[in-house]
Amino acid sequence: MLKKWGWIFLAAALVLTGCSDKEKKDEKAPGTEEKASEVEETESANGKSPVDEDHAEERTAVGDVPTPETIEEFMDIQPGELTKEIPFDKETSPWPNHTPIKGMEEELKSGMGDAGESTTEDVFQSLVYLLGNSAYPELVNEMASMEPDFDEPLLPEPEDVKGSEDKAKENGKAIILLDASSSMLLEVDSKQKMAVAKTAVRSFAKTIGETNDVSLYVYGHEGSQEDKDKELSCSKIDEIYPMKSYNEKSFFQAVEGVEAKGWTPLAGAIKTAREDSKSYEGDLTVYIVSDGAETCDGDPVKEAKAFASDGEDRHVNIIGFNVDKDSADQLKKVAEAGNGDYIGADNADQLKESIRDQWVPSSLDIMSAQWASPKSSFSVLTQKRDVEKLSLTLGHAIQTEKHRLEKAVSFMEEEGMISGEQSKELTAMAAERDQKLNELNDELLEKKQREIDAEVERIDKKINDWADRMKKLREEQGR
């Protein structure tokens, strides 16, 4: 047996079952402790861990670290006991350290014990337990959890669009104000509000941008929610996509960099939009996606009224995203003062549906919608590139672990801990593990790429089906 394993197994079993063991001990009759001690001594003498049979499963789980055979098993892989504090960048470097076990030699010797007396398989699993790459849990799970995220156009059904002639009129201008205050860090439907809002705003811009110039302002994205940052956070309202025709790549990049951080200068955002748009002519609508009321001591009702007073074709529309009653009451007043509409949305689906049914004109050009398919767009290439980048990093981690295991085997042979024959067998096992992990990496990469392609096909089919139905409807109406 390996000297240290009995104690490692015992510690793990005690951590996992400490409470139940304590309850059992309290219930023992006087004198049973001495018998238990005798049993433990007997088991130790026979090479068994001093843990009762009830915990054999927990004990085995600590040392049983076979090479994963499936992606699911790869996702459950744990870092090595001696490597779990190594920084991520070192564990994923494309240039493995020439002395990857430097500083671990004594712990390795102590942990491996009389390796020469154990089976080669046991020695190898012990090495993996001690030296497994610490970056695997983060890398594999991040890669496995990646989901395709395309800004599909919002396709309105004529019967669902209420008063669309009064909404975002074609050939006008649209100003989008995106709330990035700290409350947007909260979750709804297990997703961060900010992420949900970004997707909805991109989809809306992609759709409305077919027939309107678009600009995007963001507020609440500076400082923090702390009092010391209030002045900074309340004074920063930035136009991150200037008023112009819609460009998918530029708009995507502008939204992607937004982080939710601070306070909510709603009044300041409306005022800034008004001041920047004084020279604009024709239809102009401000669209606000917010999850809360003003927190910067401004008067958003006053500012919305001032904006609408600059012209009869100026409106302030608001979607209150997962807001409480007080916030909803204020946002409704802001929309009313801005000669616009207020819509409430409690979750991601309602947010997208509200934008589609209330803000997207029913006369959206059919051919424009068809061009909005993500097929062959930069976003497909971007998402595949992101998956490939993670896969490449995972490959570096696998290479680092193989290099470390090989060096550990060489060290143990030099120290006389294992024979030359064991050294060859262990090196071969490290190569086999390396091959299997790389196969799983490739399998996961292909799986993610297929998911991206499938989502693109789904959206493309949805668009084309919608376009066909709209064409038939127009033909039936003689248009």
C-alpha positions in Angstrom: 0.0 0.0 0.0 0.9 3.6 -0.4 1.9 5.0 3.0 -0.1 8.1 3.0 -3.4 6.8 1.4 -4.8 5.4 4.7 -4.6 8.8 6.3 -5.9 10.6 3.2 -8.9 8.3 2.9 -9.6 8.5 6.7 -9.6 12.3 6.6 -11.9 12.4 3.6 -14.3 9.9 5.1 -14.4 11.8 8.4 -15.1 15.1 6.6 -17.9 13.5 4.6 -19.5 11.7 7.5 -18.4 13.6 10.6 -21.9 14.4 11.8 -23.4 11.0 11.4 -20.3 9.4 13.1 -20.6 11.7 16.0 -24.2 10.7 16.5 -23.3 7.1 16.3 -20.5 7.5 18.9 -22.8 9.3 21.3 -25.2 6.3 21.2 -22.5 3.7 21.9 -22.6 1.8 25.2 -19.6 2.1 27.6 -16.7 0.0 26.6 -17.4 -0.2 22.9 -14.7 2.4 22.2 -12.0 -0.1 23.3 -13.4 -2.8 21.0 -13.6 -0.3 18.1 -9.9 0.6 18.7 -8.9 -3.1 18.6 -10.8 -3.5 15.3 -9.0 -0.5 13.8 -5.6 -1.8 14.9 -6.4 -5.2 13.4 -7.5 -3.6 10.1 -4.5 -1.4 10.0 -2.2 -4.4 10.5 -3.9 -6.1 7.5 -3.3 -3.1 5.3 -6.8 -1.7 5.5 -7.7 1.9 6.1 -9.0 2.4 9.7 -12.5 3.3 8.5 -15.5 1.0 9.1 -17.1 -0.8 6.1 -20.1 1.5 6.1 -17.8 4.2 4.6 -16.0 2.0 2.0 -17.7 3.8 -0.8 -16.5 7.3 0.3 -13.0 5.9 1.0 -12.8 4.5 -2.5 -14.0 7.6 -4.2 -11.1 9.6 -2.9 -8.4 7.5 -4.5 -10.3 6.2 -7.5 -9.5 8.7 -10.2 -9.8 6.8 -13.5 -9.4 8.6 -16.8 -12.8 10.0 -17.9 -14.5 8.1 -20.7 -17.3 10.6 -21.4 -17.7 14.3 -21.6 -19.9 14.1 -18.4 -17.1 12.4 -16.6 -14.6 14.9 -17.8 -16.9 17.7 -16.4 -16.7 16.0 -13.0 -12.9 15.8 -13.0 -11.1 17.3 -9.9 -7.8 19.2 -9.6 -4.8 17.4 -8.1 -4.1 17.7 -4.4 -0.6 19.1 -5.0 -1.6 21.3 -8.0 -4.9 22.9 -7.0 -3.2 26.2 -6.1 -1.3 26.6 -9.3 -2.5 29.6 -11.2 -4.8 29.0 -14.2 -2.5 30.7 -16.7 0.4 28.4 -15.8 -1.8 25.3 -16.0 -2.9 26.3 -19.5 0.3 27.7 -20.9 1.3 26.4 -24.3 4.9 26.3 -23.0 5.0 23.6 -20.3 7.4 24.3 -17.4 10.7 22.3 -17.8 10.5 21.5 -14.1 6.8 21.1 -13.6 7.2 19.3 -10.2 9.6 21.8 -8.8 8.8 22.4 -5.1 6.6 19.3 -4.9 9.3 16.7 -4.7 9.1 16.0 -0.9 5.3 16.1 -0.9 5.3 13.7 -3.9 7.6 11.3 -2.2 5.6 11.4 1.0 2.3 11.0 -0.8 3.5 8.1 -3.0 5.2 6.2 -0.2 6.2 2.6 -1.1 5.1 2.9 -4.8 7.3 0.0 -5.8 5.1 -2.3 -3.8 1.9 -1.2 -5.4 0.4 -2.2 -8.7 1.3 0.1 -11.6 -2.4 1.1 -12.0 -2.6 2.1 -8.4 0.6 4.2 -8.7 -0.7 5.9 -11.8 -4.1 6.8 -10.2 -2.2 8.1 -7.2 -0.1 10.3 -9.4 -3.2 11.7 -11.1 -4.8 12.3 -7.8 -1.8 14.3 -6.7 -0.8 16.0 -9.9 -4.0 16.3 -12.1 -4.4 19.7 -13.9 -6.2 22.2 -11.7 -7.6 24.1 -14.8 -9.9 21.2 -15.9 -13.0 21.9 -13.8 -13.2 25.6 -15.0 -12.3 24.9 -18.6 -14.3 21.8 -19.3 -17.4 23.1 -17.6 -17.2 26.5 -19.3 -16.9 24.9 -22.6 -19.7 22.4 -22.0 -22.0 25.1 -20.8 -21.5 27.4 -23.8 -24.8 27.9 -25.7 -25.3 29.5 -29.1 -26.6 33.0 -28.7 -27.7 34.8 -31.9 -29.6 38.0 -32.2 -32.5 36.7 -34.2 -34.9 39.2 -35.6 -38.2 39.8 -33.8 -40.8 38.7 -36.3 -44.3 40.2 -35.5 -47.5 38.5 -36.3 -50.0 41.0 -37.7 -52.7 40.0 -35.3 -50.3 40.5 -32.3 -49.1 44.0 -33.1 -51.2 46.6 -31.3 -51.4 49.9 -33.1 -48.2 49.4 -34.9 -48.7 52.5 -37.1 -48.1 54.5 -33.9 -45.0 52.6 -32.9 -41.6 52.7 -34.4 -42.3 54.2 -37.8 -40.3 53.3 -40.8 -37.5 55.6 -42.0 -37.3 57.3 -38.6 -34.7 57.3 -35.9 -34.5 55.2 -32.7 -32.6 55.9 -29.6 -32.1 53.0 -27.2 -31.3 53.6 -23.6 -29.9 50.6 -21.8 -30.0 50.4 -18.0 -26.6 49.0 -16.7 -27.2 49.8 -13.0 -26.1 47.3 -10.4 -29.6 45.8 -10.0 -29.1 44.3 -13.5 -26.5 42.0 -12.0 -29.4 40.1 -10.4 -30.8 37.0 -12.0 -34.2 36.2 -13.6 -34.9 32.7 -14.9 -31.4 31.6 -13.9 -29.8 34.2 -16.2 -28.3 37.6 -15.3 -30.7 40.4 -16.2 -27.9 42.3 -18.0 -27.3 39.3 -20.3 -31.0 39.0 -21.0 -31.4 42.7 -21.7 -28.3 42.7 -24.0 -29.8 39.9 -26.1 -33.2 41.6 -26.3 -31.7 45.0 -27.2 -29.5 43.5 -29.9 -32.5 41.6 -31.5 -34.6 44.8 -31.4 -31.8 46.9 -33.0 -31.2 44.2 -35.6 -34.9 44.3 -36.5 -35.8 48.0 -36.2 -32.5 48.9 -37.8 -33.6 47.5 -41.1 -35.8 50.6 -41.6 -34.5 53.1 -39.1 -31.2 54.7 -38.0 -30.3 53.6 -34.5 -28.2 54.9 -31.6 -27.5 53.2 -28.3 -26.9 54.9 -24.9 -25.9 53.2 -21.7 -26.2 54.4 -18.1 -25.3 53.0 -14.7 -22.2 51.4 -16.2 -19.6 53.3 -14.3 -18.5 53.3 -10.6 -20.4 51.0 -8.2 -23.6 51.0 -6.1 -21.6 52.5 -3.2 -22.2 56.0 -2.0 -18.7 57.1 -2.8 -19.3 56.3 -6.5 -22.7 57.9 -6.7 -21.5 61.2 -8.4 -19.4 59.3 -11.0 -22.1 56.8 -11.7 -24.9 59.3 -12.0 -23.0 61.6 -14.3 -21.9 59.1 -16.9 -24.3 58.6 -19.8 -22.5 57.4 -22.9 -23.5 57.0 -26.5 -21.7 53.8 -27.4 -23.3 53.4 -30.8 -23.8 56.8 -32.5 -26.9 57.5 -34.6 -26.4 55.8 -37.9 -27.6 52.9 -40.0 -27.5 49.5 -38.2 -24.3 47.5 -38.5 -24.5 44.1 -36.8 -20.8 43.7 -36.0 -20.4 47.2 -34.6 -23.6 47.1 -32.6 -22.8 43.7 -31.2 -19.3 44.8 -30.1 -20.7 48.0 -28.5 -23.2 46.0 -26.4 -20.9 43.2 -25.5 -18.5 45.5 -23.6 -21.3 46.9 -21.3 -21.1 45.8 -17.6 -23.7 46.5 -15.0 -22.2 48.4 -12.0 -23.7 51.5 -10.5 -26.7 53.8 -9.9 -29.7 54.7 -12.1 -29.6 58.1 -13.7 -32.7 57.6 -15.8 -33.5 61.4 -15.9 -30.0 62.2 -16.9 -30.1 59.6 -19.7 -33.3 61.0 -21.2 -31.9 64.5 -20.9 -28.7 63.5 -22.7 -30.7 61.9 -25.5 -32.7 65.0 -25.9 -29.8 67.4 -26.0 -27.9 65.2 -28.5 -30.9 64.8 -30.8 -32.1 68.5 -31.0 -31.0 68.7 -34.7 -32.8 65.5 -35.7 -35.8 65.8 -38.0 -38.7 63.5 -38.5 -39.9 60.6 -36.3 -37.7 60.0 -33.2 -38.5 57.5 -30.5 -36.6 56.7 -27.3 -36.7 53.1 -26.2 -35.8 52.4 -22.6 -35.1 49.0 -21.1 -34.8 49.3 -17.3 -35.3 47.2 -14.2 -35.7 50.1 -11.8 -36.6 53.6 -11.0 -34.4 56.8 -10.8 -31.8 56.6 -8.0 -29.8 59.7 -8.9 -32.2 62.3 -7.6 -33.3 63.4 -11.1 -36.8 63.9 -12.4 -37.3 61.5 -15.3 -41.0 62.5 -15.7 -39.9 66.1 -16.3 -37.2 65.1 -18.7 -39.5 62.8 -20.7 -42.1 65.5 -21.0 -39.4 67.9 -22.2 -38.3 65.4 -24.8 -41.8 64.9 -26.2 -42.5 68.6 -26.3 -39.8 69.1 -28.9 -42.0 67.6 -31.6 -45.2 65.7 -32.1 -43.3 62.8 -33.5 -41.1 62.3 -30.4 -41.9 59.6 -28.0 -40.5 57.8 -24.9 -41.4 54.1 -24.7 -40.3 52.0 -21.7 -40.2 48.4 -20.9 -40.0 47.7 -17.1 -38.0 44.5 -16.9 -38.7 42.5 -13.7 -39.5 45.7 -11.7 -41.3 46.1 -8.4 -44.6 48.0 -8.0 -43.0 51.4 -7.0 -40.6 51.3 -9.9 -43.3 50.3 -12.3 -45.5 53.2 -11.2 -42.7 55.7 -11.8 -41.8 54.2 -15.2 -45.4 54.3 -16.3 -45.5 58.0 -15.4 -42.3 58.6 -17.4 -43.7 56.9 -20.5 -47.0 58.8 -20.2 -45.2 62.1 -19.9 -43.1 61.2 -22.9 -46.2 60.5 -25.1 -45.2 56.9 -25.2 -46.1 53.4 -23.9 -45.1 51.4 -20.8 -44.8 47.7 -21.0 -44.1 45.3 -18.1 -42.0 42.1 -18.6 -41.3 39.8 -15.8 -39.0 37.4 -17.6 -36.8 36.9 -20.6 -39.6 35.5 -22.8 -42.0 38.4 -21.9 -39.2 40.9 -22.6 -38.7 39.6 -26.1 -42.4 39.2 -26.8 -43.2 42.7 -25.5 -40.6 44.3 -27.8 -41.8 42.2 -30.7 -45.5 42.9 -30.3 -45.3 46.5 -29.2 -42.3 48.1 -30.7 -41.8 46.3 -34.1 -43.9 47.6 -36.9 -46.1 45.1 -38.7 -45.1 46.4 -42.0 -41.5 45.2 -41.5 -40.0 44.5 -44.9 -40.0 40.8 -45.6 -36.8 40.7 -47.6 -35.1 42.7 -44.9 -36.1 40.0 -42.4 -34.7 37.3 -44.6 -31.3 39.1 -44.7 -31.3 39.1 -40.9 -30.5 35.4 -40.8 -27.3 34.7 -38.9 -26.1 32.4 -41.7 -22.7 33.4 -42.9 -22.7 36.3 -40.4 -19.7 37.3 -38.3 -21.5 36.1 -35.2 -21.3 32.5 -36.3 -17.6 32.8 -36.9 -17.2 34.6 -33.6 -19.0 32.0 -31.5 -17.1 29.1 -33.3 -13.9 31.0 -32.7 -14.7 31.3 -29.0 -15.3 27.6 -28.7 -12.2 26.8 -30.6 -10.2 29.1 -28.3 -11.4 27.3 -25.2 -10.7 23.9 -26.9 -7.1 25.1 -27.7 -6.6 26.2 -24.1 -7.9 22.9 -22.8 -5.5 21.1 -25.1 -2.6 23.1 -23.5 -3.9 22.0 -20.1 -3.9 18.4 -21.2 -0.4 18.8 -22.5 0.8 20.4 -19.2 -0.6 17.5 -17.2 1.1 14.9 -19.4 4.4 16.7 -19.1 4.0 16.8 -15.3 3.2 13.2 -15.0 6.1 12.2 -17.2 8.5 14.3 -15.1 7.1 12.8 -11.9 7.6 9.3 -13.2 11.2 10.1 -14.1 11.8 11.6 -10.6 10.4 8.6 -8.9 12.6 6.3 -11.0 15.7 8.4 -10.2 14.8 8.3 -6.5 14.5 4.5 -6.6 10.8 4.6 -5.8 9.8 2.5 -8.8 11.6 0.2 -11.2 12.6 0.9 -14.8 9.9 -1.4 -16.0 7.2 0.5 -13.9 8.6 3.7 -15.3 7.9 2.6 -18.8 4.5 1.4 -18.0 3.6 4.6 -16.2 4.8 6.7 -19.1 2.7 4.7 -21.5 -0.3 5.2 -19.2 0.3 9.0 -19.2 0.3 8.9 -23.0 -2.9 6.9 -23.1 -4.6 9.4 -20.7 -3.3 12.2 -22.8 -4.8 10.7 -25.9 -8.2 10.0 -24.3 -8.5 13.5 -22.9 -7.7 15.0 -26.2 -10.3 12.8 -27.8 -12.9 14.1 -25.4 -11.7 17.6 -26.1 -12.3 17.1 -29.8 -15.7 15.5 -29.1 -16.8 18.4 -27.0 -15.6 20.9 -29.6 -17.5 19.1 -32.4 -20.6 18.9 -30.2 -20.5 22.7 -29.6 -20.0 23.5 -33.3 -22.9 21.3 -34.2 -25.1 23.1 -31.6 -24.1 26.4 -33.2 -25.0 25.2 -36.7 -28.3 23.7 -35.5 -29.3 27.0 -33.9 -28.4 28.9 -37.1 -30.6 26.5 -39.1 -33.4 26.9 -36.6 -33.4 30.7 -36.8 -33.0 30.6 -40.6 -36.0 28.3 -41.0 -38.0 30.4 -38.6 -37.3 33.5 -40.7 -38.1 31.8 -44.0 -41.3 30.3 -42.7 -42.4 33.7 -41.4 -41.5 35.4 -44.7 -43.5 32.8 -46.7 -46.5 33.3 -44.5 -46.3 37.1 -44.8 -46.0 36.9 -48.6 -49.1 34.7 -48.8 -50.9 37.1 -46.5 -50.0 40.1 -48.7 -51.1 38.3 -51.8 -54.4 37.4 -50.1 -54.8 41.1 -49.2 -53.9 42.2 -52.8 -50.8 44.0 -51.6 
